[in-house]
Amino acid sequence: MPASPPHFSCEPRYVGADNEETRLELLESFDIDSLEEDGELNAVRQFAAALCETPIALVTVVESDRQRFLSRQGLPVAETPRDVSFCQHAMVEGAIFEIPDARLDERFVNNALVTGEPFIRFYAGAPLVSVEGAPLGALCVISSEPREGLSPLQREGLSVLAAAVMRRLEARRRELETSKGREEAKRLLAASQQQFDNLADALPQMAWSTDGAGKTDYFNARWYEFTGAAPGAHYGDAWIEALHPDDRDEAVKVWASAVEKGEPYETEYRLLRHDGEYRWTLARGLPVRDESGKVIRWFGTNTDIHENRQLVESHALLTRELSHRIKNIFSVVTGLVSFASRRHPEIRDVATSIGDRINALGRAHNYVRPLSTKPAEQASLRDVLNDLFAPYEDSENERVKVIGGGFELREQAVTPIALVFHELATNAVKYGALSVEDGQVDLVIEEAGDDVMMCWRERGGPVAEAPEHKGFGSDLLVTGVERQLRGVVERHWKAEGLEIDIRIPRERLTN
């Protein structure tokens, strides 16, 4: 991460006797003392912290020798000296001012707020600028952990919230003026509401808000365009009527739980479009709390995901159909072998052995295909491996011996594990220990701290030689073990046979 962008100076750009004097005079006109811990500022500050996912959020004003926090969370003090202020830089930038890691920035590396409490690492501040263009302070979010920066949505949201802070400050200044000034404040309030409506209507998603009890009282233009409903028709609990009848009970249950617990809300349901078609949407909501922790509002969106949902369902259907056809092929081949054995009794024993192997391959197929119908939570690692290796066994010898691995596999691990060891066994049949009658494979599975070690040892087969070029098997090992399971693979070609050591974090294999 680069230390400091070259166009920044180490001093704020507003420094200058004339400008500073004018700025401080304007700051006094806002009656800052009366705005400390203001309810509206507290709500904005809390939403900023939730939006940007930081423990510290502040509404600051910068005075001549100190910065004051009109609203704060995550910080015990109400002010700090101006010479350690990050916000005196943010307030003059004209846009979001971000410090990914203050320890790497020459302007702040020795700052007392970086070297001591609260140990600032990440900082992002939106400037608070008066209508006259005077920089007053910043709405900022802070973390003791470094970050790459805000997302585009968080950056835009912080700017919108900073504008809301300034509207509150401007409204307070107007309250101190004459009756004419109070009328102006009402006009500004209406304008701010219009600005909010314009911003919400510009969103591509359907946006909504509710009171603290979860009763809807606002929808943006996208909602009304999608549903074709009259303004206000879905206020309160009436929005439920726009849902598909089969989805209403679950949607109401999830929403009621979120409101009761005050936790972020997310669910999927079908919403009736103006043309009579029900379309799948993703609904998400975030609570806004006051300084006491009480939820005072909810803001949320609905996103049309109908095409994505249909694509996923289409893929699932195709996968099930493909699996069904593959298993039918196994059944047909088994039937052909059985028919041949009846016509030629002298090969009955061989045919029975082949049929058993084909059936075992069918069982293993349940693991190798996506969206397996066999519940992963019911399968241990050893069960999966034994099914996979069953086609290579015979009645006299245990060709592949699995030691350990009695723990249950998590769902996400079943497919990569099955694919990897199916490939290893297939290669052993073609080129390795299982290609000869007396060859054998030992697979030892042991826990090593937070990892699981899997040691594949081939013995009694041809001398193992490293291939000249990497093939599909090598790519499969990298994809399955290293990329999907975050593990490490080591291969050793020895005279006694191929040896492969696989180390995988335990948390990637089991719950």
Secondary structure per residue as TSV (DSSP state, phi and psi in degrees):
chain	resnum	aa	ss	phi	psi
A	1	M	-	360.0	125.0
A	2	P	-	-63.7	150.1
A	3	A	S	-70.2	-71.5
A	4	S	S	-135.9	128.7
A	5	P	-	-57.4	136.2
A	6	P	T	-64.6	-21.5
A	7	H	T	-82.7	-6.0
A	8	F	-	-84.8	143.4
A	9	S	-	-97.8	170.0
A	10	C	S	-86.3	-3.6
A	11	E	S	-119.5	145.0
A	12	P	-	-59.7	146.5
A	13	R	T	-76.3	-17.4
A	14	Y	T	-76.8	-8.5
A	15	V	-	-56.2	129.0
A	16	G	-	164.0	132.5
A	17	A	H	-59.1	-48.9
A	18	D	H	-65.7	-50.3
A	19	N	H	-62.0	-41.1
A	20	E	H	-65.4	-40.6
A	21	E	H	-62.5	-44.5
A	22	T	H	-64.1	-40.8
A	23	R	H	-61.1	-44.3
A	24	L	H	-67.1	-34.5
A	25	E	H	-64.3	-43.5
A	26	L	H	-63.7	-38.0
A	27	L	H	-60.9	-38.9
A	28	E	H	-64.4	-27.2
A	29	S	T	-69.1	-11.0
A	30	F	T	-90.3	-3.2
A	31	D	-	51.5	60.9
A	32	I	G	-57.7	-35.1
A	33	D	G	-56.6	-36.2
A	34	S	G	-77.0	-9.5
A	35	L	G	-100.8	0.8
A	36	E	T	-64.5	130.2
A	37	E	T	55.4	36.3
A	38	D	-	-64.4	139.4
A	39	G	H	-59.8	-44.0
A	40	E	H	-66.7	-41.9
A	41	L	H	-64.3	-37.2
A	42	N	H	-63.1	-40.6
A	43	A	H	-65.9	-42.0
A	44	V	H	-64.7	-45.4
A	45	R	H	-59.3	-43.2
A	46	Q	H	-66.6	-38.3
A	47	F	H	-67.4	-36.3
A	48	A	H	-61.8	-43.1
A	49	A	H	-63.7	-41.5
A	50	A	H	-68.0	-41.9
A	51	L	H	-62.1	-43.9
A	52	C	H	-94.1	-3.7
A	53	E	T	59.0	53.4
A	54	T	-	-126.8	150.0
A	55	P	S	-77.2	-21.1
A	56	I	E	-119.2	132.5
A	57	A	E	-143.0	139.8
A	58	L	E	-140.2	145.0
A	59	V	E	-108.5	113.0
A	60	T	E	-117.5	150.6
A	61	V	E	-125.8	141.6
A	62	V	E	-103.8	116.1
A	63	E	-	-96.9	-168.7
A	64	S	S	-64.3	-38.3
A	65	D	S	-133.0	9.6
A	66	R	E	-154.2	163.4
A	67	Q	E	-115.6	134.1
A	68	R	E	-109.3	148.1
A	69	F	E	-105.6	104.7
A	70	L	E	-68.4	-30.5
A	71	S	E	-146.1	136.6
A	72	R	E	-149.4	152.8
A	73	Q	E	-148.1	144.0
A	74	G	S	81.8	5.6
A	75	L	-	-139.2	125.5
A	76	P	-	-76.5	-26.7
A	77	V	-	-88.8	153.9
A	78	A	S	-96.9	-7.3
A	79	E	E	-162.7	163.2
A	80	T	E	-142.4	161.6
A	81	P	E	-60.3	148.7
A	82	R	G	-66.0	-30.2
A	83	D	G	-69.6	-11.5
A	84	V	G	-106.8	7.7
A	85	S	-	-74.5	127.6
A	86	F	S	-77.3	-32.3
A	87	C	H	-69.6	-23.7
A	88	Q	H	-66.8	-22.2
A	89	H	H	-82.8	-43.9
A	90	A	H	-62.8	-35.3
A	91	M	T	-71.3	-13.0
A	92	V	T	-109.5	4.9
A	93	E	S	-80.1	-26.1
A	94	G	S	81.7	-3.0
A	95	A	S	-156.8	-177.7
A	96	I	-	-62.5	130.5
A	97	F	E	-106.7	118.6
A	98	E	E	-121.9	138.6
A	99	I	E	-122.4	102.7
A	100	P	S	-60.7	-41.1
A	101	D	-	-150.8	106.7
A	102	A	G	-63.4	-23.0
A	103	R	G	-68.8	-19.1
A	104	L	G	-103.6	7.4
A	105	D	-	-110.9	121.9
A	106	E	T	-62.8	-22.2
A	107	R	T	-74.1	-24.0
A	108	F	T	-126.8	-2.6
A	109	V	T	-59.5	-31.3
A	110	N	T	-103.1	10.1
A	111	N	-	-65.0	138.1
A	112	A	H	-62.6	-27.6
A	113	L	H	-80.2	-9.2
A	114	V	H	-97.3	-43.7
A	115	T	H	-79.4	-19.4
A	116	G	S	-129.6	-169.9
A	117	E	T	-54.9	137.3
A	118	P	T	-91.6	21.2
A	119	F	-	56.3	58.0
A	120	I	-	-63.1	130.9
A	121	R	-	-117.9	-61.9
A	122	F	E	-97.5	136.4
A	123	Y	E	-141.6	136.8
A	124	A	E	-139.9	128.4
A	125	G	E	-133.7	136.0
A	126	A	E	-101.9	128.6
A	127	P	E	-66.7	144.5
A	128	L	E	-105.5	111.3
A	129	V	E	-124.4	132.0
A	130	S	-	-71.5	167.9
A	131	V	T	-63.0	-21.9
A	132	E	T	-81.2	-6.0
A	133	G	S	91.8	11.1
A	134	A	-	-85.9	127.4
A	135	P	E	-73.4	126.6
A	136	L	E	-108.3	-34.1
A	137	G	E	171.4	-145.1
A	138	A	E	-157.7	153.9
A	139	L	E	-98.3	114.4
A	140	C	E	-128.1	155.4
A	141	V	E	-125.3	142.4
A	142	I	E	-138.0	144.8
A	143	S	E	-139.0	149.4
A	144	S	S	-83.7	1.6
A	145	E	S	-113.4	136.0
A	146	P	-	-67.1	150.5
A	147	R	-	-140.8	159.0
A	148	E	S	-71.5	-26.2
A	149	G	-	143.0	176.8
A	150	L	-	-77.0	154.0
A	151	S	-	-75.3	162.5
A	152	P	H	-55.6	-40.0
A	153	L	H	-66.5	-41.9
A	154	Q	H	-64.6	-39.0
A	155	R	H	-64.3	-45.0
A	156	E	H	-65.1	-41.8
A	157	G	H	-62.8	-40.5
A	158	L	H	-64.1	-37.2
A	159	S	H	-65.3	-42.6
A	160	V	H	-62.5	-41.9
A	161	L	H	-67.9	-36.9
A	162	A	H	-62.7	-38.5
A	163	A	H	-62.8	-36.8
A	164	A	H	-65.4	-38.8
A	165	V	H	-60.8	-45.8
A	166	M	H	-65.0	-35.3
A	167	R	H	-63.2	-37.1
A	168	R	H	-67.7	-42.3
A	169	L	H	-64.5	-43.0
A	170	E	H	-64.3	-39.2
A	171	A	H	-61.9	-39.8
A	172	R	H	-64.7	-39.5
A	173	R	H	-63.7	-39.1
A	174	R	H	-67.3	-30.0
A	175	E	H	-63.2	-24.5
A	176	L	T	-87.2	-6.6
A	177	E	S	-92.0	-170.3
A	178	T	-	-71.4	179.4
A	179	S	H	-58.5	-35.8
A	180	K	H	-63.0	-38.4
A	181	G	H	-65.3	-36.7
A	182	R	H	-66.5	-35.7
A	183	E	H	-65.3	-36.9
A	184	E	H	-63.7	-37.8
A	185	A	H	-62.9	-39.2
A	186	K	H	-63.5	-39.6
A	187	R	H	-63.3	-41.3
A	188	L	H	-64.3	-38.2
A	189	L	H	-63.2	-42.5
A	190	A	H	-64.9	-39.0
A	191	A	H	-64.9	-38.7
A	192	S	H	-65.8	-37.0
A	193	Q	H	-64.9	-39.7
A	194	Q	H	-65.0	-39.2
A	195	Q	H	-62.7	-41.5
A	196	F	H	-63.2	-44.0
A	197	D	H	-61.6	-41.4
A	198	N	H	-63.0	-42.2
A	199	L	H	-64.0	-46.1
A	200	A	H	-64.0	-39.1
A	201	D	H	-70.1	-22.6
A	202	A	H	-79.0	-14.4
A	203	L	S	-67.5	143.5
A	204	P	S	-73.5	-20.3
A	205	Q	S	-89.8	161.4
A	206	M	E	-75.6	123.3
A	207	A	E	-112.2	150.0
A	208	W	E	-152.0	164.1
A	209	S	E	-144.6	157.4
A	210	T	E	-134.7	168.2
A	211	D	E	-78.3	-178.5
A	212	G	T	-62.3	-24.0
A	213	A	T	-87.5	-0.2
A	214	G	S	89.5	15.8
A	215	K	-	-92.3	120.7
A	216	T	E	-68.6	140.6
A	217	D	E	-138.3	7.1
A	218	Y	E	-157.4	137.6
A	219	F	E	-134.8	144.0
A	220	N	-	-83.2	178.8
A	221	A	H	-62.3	-32.6
A	222	R	H	-61.2	-36.8
A	223	W	H	-62.3	-48.0
A	224	Y	H	-69.8	-33.5
A	225	E	H	-64.8	-39.6
A	226	F	H	-71.4	-50.4
A	227	T	H	-82.4	-26.7
A	228	G	-	73.9	10.2
A	229	A	-	-77.9	159.5
A	230	A	-	-76.1	148.0
A	231	P	T	-52.3	129.6
A	232	G	T	86.2	-6.7
A	233	A	T	-64.6	-25.8
A	234	H	T	-108.1	20.5
A	235	Y	T	-69.5	163.0
A	236	G	B	68.9	-124.4
A	237	D	T	-104.4	7.2
A	238	A	G	-69.8	-16.8
A	239	W	G	-59.8	-25.1
A	240	I	G	-62.1	-30.7
A	241	E	G	-66.4	-19.5
A	242	A	G	-81.7	-6.4
A	243	L	B	-87.8	155.7
A	244	H	-	-60.9	136.3
A	245	P	T	-53.4	-34.3
A	246	D	T	-72.7	-16.7
A	247	D	T	-103.0	-8.6
A	248	R	H	-66.0	-47.1
A	249	D	H	-60.3	-45.3
A	250	E	H	-67.4	-40.6
A	251	A	H	-63.5	-43.4
A	252	V	H	-64.1	-40.5
A	253	K	H	-61.9	-46.6
A	254	V	H	-66.1	-42.6
A	255	W	H	-65.1	-44.1
A	256	A	H	-62.1	-38.7
A	257	S	H	-64.6	-42.7
A	258	A	H	-63.8	-43.8
A	259	V	H	-64.7	-42.0
A	260	E	H	-63.6	-41.9
A	261	K	H	-89.6	-15.1
A	262	G	T	69.1	31.2
A	263	E	-	-106.0	155.7
A	264	P	-	-54.0	146.0
A	265	Y	E	-112.0	133.1
A	266	E	E	-154.4	130.9
A	267	T	E	-162.9	169.4
A	268	E	E	-122.8	138.3
A	269	Y	E	-156.3	164.6
A	270	R	E	-91.0	132.2
A	271	L	E	-116.5	137.2
A	272	L	E	-75.0	118.8
A	273	R	-	-84.2	165.1
A	274	H	T	-61.6	-23.2
A	275	D	T	-90.6	6.9
A	276	G	S	93.3	-2.0
A	277	E	-	-90.4	135.4
A	278	Y	E	-86.8	128.4
A	279	R	E	-125.7	142.6
A	280	W	E	-70.9	134.2
A	281	T	E	-131.5	151.8
A	282	L	E	-101.9	117.3
A	283	A	E	-103.1	129.7
A	284	R	E	-134.5	143.4
A	285	G	E	-144.0	152.5
A	286	L	E	-132.2	130.8
A	287	P	E	-79.7	149.3
A	288	V	E	-116.7	129.4
A	289	R	E	-114.7	154.9
A	290	D	-	-88.8	-175.5
A	291	E	T	-65.3	-20.4
A	292	S	T	-85.4	-5.2
A	293	G	S	94.7	-0.9
A	294	K	-	-77.3	136.2
A	295	V	E	-73.3	121.6
A	296	I	E	-107.8	-20.5
A	297	R	E	-155.6	163.9
A	298	W	E	-128.4	136.5
A	299	F	E	-119.6	139.1
A	300	G	E	-157.4	176.1
A	301	T	E	-140.8	157.1
A	302	N	E	-121.3	129.0
A	303	T	E	-116.8	129.8
A	304	D	E	-70.2	115.0
A	305	I	-	-119.8	22.8
A	306	H	H	-60.6	-46.5
A	307	E	H	-64.1	-42.1
A	308	N	H	-62.1	-41.4
A	309	R	H	-64.1	-43.1
A	310	Q	H	-64.6	-36.6
A	311	L	H	-64.3	-43.3
A	312	V	H	-62.4	-44.6
A	313	E	H	-64.8	-36.5
A	314	S	H	-65.0	-42.4
A	315	H	H	-63.1	-41.3
A	316	A	H	-63.2	-42.6
A	317	L	H	-63.2	-43.2
A	318	L	H	-62.5	-41.2
A	319	T	H	-63.4	-43.6
A	320	R	H	-64.5	-41.0
A	321	E	H	-65.8	-42.6
A	322	L	H	-62.6	-42.3
A	323	S	H	-63.3	-41.2
A	324	H	H	-61.8	-42.0
A	325	R	H	-67.0	-39.5
A	326	I	H	-63.3	-43.9
A	327	K	H	-66.7	-31.7
A	328	N	H	-63.7	-37.7
A	329	I	H	-62.1	-43.0
A	330	F	H	-56.8	-44.4
A	331	S	H	-64.0	-40.7
A	332	V	H	-64.0	-45.1
A	333	V	H	-62.4	-43.2
A	334	T	H	-59.5	-41.8
A	335	G	H	-63.9	-40.3
A	336	L	H	-64.2	-40.5
A	337	V	H	-63.5	-43.2
A	338	S	H	-63.6	-41.4
A	339	F	H	-62.2	-42.5
A	340	A	H	-63.5	-36.6
A	341	S	H	-68.5	-31.1
A	342	R	H	-71.7	-34.3
A	343	R	H	-74.9	-27.8
A	344	H	-	-131.4	83.8
A	345	P	G	-56.0	-25.5
A	346	E	G	-66.0	-18.2
A	347	I	G	-106.3	14.8
A	348	R	H	-58.6	-43.7
A	349	D	H	-62.6	-44.8
A	350	V	H	-63.1	-43.1
A	351	A	H	-62.8	-40.2
A	352	T	H	-61.8	-43.0
A	353	S	H	-62.3	-43.8
A	354	I	H	-64.0	-42.3
A	355	G	H	-60.7	-41.4
A	356	D	H	-61.1	-40.2
A	357	R	H	-66.8	-40.2
A	358	I	H	-64.9	-41.0
A	359	N	H	-62.4	-38.8
A	360	A	H	-65.4	-38.4
A	361	L	H	-61.9	-36.7
A	362	G	H	-62.5	-41.2
A	363	R	H	-65.3	-41.4
A	364	A	H	-63.6	-30.8
A	365	H	H	-59.2	-29.7
A	366	N	H	-58.6	-29.6
A	367	Y	H	-87.5	-32.8
A	368	V	H	-79.3	-23.8
A	369	R	S	-88.7	153.5
A	370	P	S	-67.5	160.7
A	371	L	S	53.6	46.3
A	372	S	-	-59.6	141.6
A	373	T	S	-80.3	-10.7
A	374	K	S	-87.2	118.1
A	375	P	-	-59.2	128.2
A	376	A	G	-64.4	-31.6
A	377	E	G	-69.1	-12.6
A	378	Q	G	-96.1	1.5
A	379	A	-	-115.2	126.3
A	380	S	B	-85.7	164.4
A	381	L	H	-58.5	-42.3
A	382	R	H	-65.1	-37.5
A	383	D	H	-60.6	-45.6
A	384	V	H	-60.5	-46.6
A	385	L	H	-67.1	-40.6
A	386	N	H	-62.3	-39.4
A	387	D	H	-65.3	-39.8
A	388	L	H	-66.1	-37.9
A	389	F	H	-88.8	-7.9
A	390	A	G	-56.0	-37.2
A	391	P	G	-64.0	-16.9
A	392	Y	G	-101.4	4.3
A	393	E	-	-90.0	160.7
A	394	D	-	-134.6	172.4
A	395	S	S	-69.1	-19.0
A	396	E	S	-99.2	-33.6
A	397	N	-	-129.4	146.7
A	398	E	-	-90.9	96.0
A	399	R	S	-69.8	-38.2
A	400	V	E	-122.4	115.8
A	401	K	E	-106.6	121.4
A	402	V	E	-103.3	124.6
A	403	I	E	-118.2	121.6
A	404	G	-	88.4	-169.4
A	405	G	-	81.0	32.5
A	406	G	-	-80.0	-3.5
A	407	F	S	-81.0	156.9
A	408	E	B	-77.7	142.1
A	409	L	-	-86.7	141.3
A	410	R	-	-75.0	156.8
A	411	E	H	-56.6	-41.7
A	412	Q	H	-69.9	-15.7
A	413	A	H	-94.4	-17.1
A	414	V	H	-61.5	-50.2
A	415	T	H	-64.4	-50.5
A	416	P	H	-62.0	-37.6
A	417	I	H	-63.8	-45.7
A	418	A	H	-62.7	-43.2
A	419	L	H	-64.2	-43.3
A	420	V	H	-63.5	-50.2
A	421	F	H	-78.1	-25.3
A	422	H	H	-63.6	-41.2
A	423	E	H	-66.4	-42.7
A	424	L	H	-62.4	-42.2
A	425	A	H	-66.8	-40.9
A	426	T	H	-61.5	-44.2
A	427	N	H	-64.6	-35.3
A	428	A	H	-65.3	-33.9
A	429	V	H	-70.1	-38.5
A	430	K	H	-77.1	-45.6
A	431	Y	T	-126.2	-16.6
A	432	G	S	-110.4	-144.9
A	433	A	G	-62.4	-32.4
A	434	L	G	-82.5	1.9
A	435	S	G	-83.4	-10.1
A	436	V	S	-121.1	160.1
A	437	E	T	-65.4	-37.0
A	438	D	T	-96.9	3.7
A	439	G	-	-71.4	154.5
A	440	Q	E	-148.1	153.7
A	441	V	E	-126.3	131.1
A	442	D	E	-109.6	130.3
A	443	L	E	-119.7	109.2
A	444	V	E	-104.2	126.1
A	445	I	E	-116.6	121.3
A	446	E	E	-136.7	150.1
A	447	E	E	-87.9	135.0
A	448	A	E	-130.8	89.1
A	449	G	T	67.2	-123.2
A	450	D	T	-88.5	4.6
A	451	D	E	-115.6	166.2
A	452	V	E	-119.0	125.4
A	453	M	E	-97.7	132.9
A	454	M	E	-124.0	114.9
A	455	C	E	-111.4	110.1
A	456	W	E	-95.3	121.0
A	457	R	E	-128.4	117.2
A	458	E	E	-99.0	133.5
A	459	R	E	-138.2	148.8
A	460	G	S	82.6	7.2
A	461	G	S	-109.1	-164.2
A	462	P	S	-65.1	161.0
A	463	V	-	-62.4	130.6
A	464	A	-	-79.4	129.5
A	465	E	-	-127.2	138.3
A	466	A	-	-65.6	134.2
A	467	P	-	-69.5	153.1
A	468	E	S	-72.2	-32.5
A	469	H	S	-130.8	147.4
A	470	K	-	-74.2	133.5
A	471	G	-	-112.1	-162.1
A	472	F	H	-60.8	-38.9
A	473	G	H	-60.4	-41.5
A	474	S	H	-63.9	-44.1
A	475	D	H	-62.2	-38.4
A	476	L	H	-66.2	-40.8
A	477	L	H	-60.9	-44.8
A	478	V	I	-63.8	-46.3
A	479	T	I	-65.5	-48.2
A	480	G	I	-72.0	-47.3
A	481	V	I	-86.3	-52.9
A	482	E	I	-79.1	-44.0
A	483	R	I	-84.5	-46.6
A	484	Q	I	-81.6	-38.1
A	485	L	S	-106.6	1.8
A	486	R	-	58.1	35.7
A	487	G	-	-104.0	-172.2
A	488	V	E	-131.6	138.8
A	489	V	E	-121.8	132.6
A	490	E	E	-126.3	129.3
A	491	R	E	-116.1	138.3
A	492	H	E	-133.0	119.4
A	493	W	E	-94.4	108.9
A	494	K	E	-118.6	163.3
A	495	A	T	-61.2	-34.7
A	496	E	T	-72.0	-22.6
A	497	G	E	144.6	170.1
A	498	L	E	-68.6	136.6
A	499	E	E	-125.0	130.2
A	500	I	E	-129.3	127.4
A	501	D	E	-112.2	123.2
A	502	I	E	-118.6	125.8
A	503	R	E	-118.2	123.3
A	504	I	E	-130.2	134.7
A	505	P	E	-56.3	132.5
A	506	R	H	-57.3	-37.3
A	507	E	H	-64.1	-20.0
A	508	R	H	-82.3	-14.7
A	509	L	H	-103.3	-33.1
A	510	T	-	-140.2	155.6
A	511	N	-	-75.7	360.0
